[in-house]
Amino acid sequence: MTPKTTDVYDPAKRSAVMARVKSQGTKPEQLIRRILTDLGARYRLHRKDLPGSPDVVMPGRKLAIFVHGCFWHGHDCARGARVPKANREYWLAKVARNRARDGRNVGDLTAMGWRVETVWECEMKDREGLRERLSVLLDETAKN
């Protein structure tokens, strides 16, 4: 007996749909990179040797930046608080696992002496504010 599901796709199709969800090179990530480049920062992308493979890494500053989608990482904004009606339990568990993993990664990086910043997708709306935040962040890490 197969468990009843509200998913409109069969498992193979759902897998194909989910595989198309980008994790690198997203528009929010590209915006962060553009701002950092305009501010004169030098950085590396997706360092696999660091916990969580941060989206942007500045080794000389010991700074790791994660660019998180509000829905996928459970941000406390309107988009992040939204839970799909279909398959609700699955999505609640999925986001909880993502948040737990994010917390472990931040803890591991901090223990290694890295400063960790998270930029949320919803912060992209205020580009001038985001630019100011990143500028201050770069100034703070340059002093260390």
Secondary structure, DSSP 8 states (H G I E B T S, - for coil): -------SS-HHHHHHHHHTS-SSS-HHHHHHHHHHHHTT---EE--TTSTT--SEEEGGGTEEEEEE-HHHHT-SSHHHH---STTHHHHHHHHHHHHHHHHHHHHHHHHTT-EEEEEEGGGGG-HHHHHHHHHHHHHHHHH-
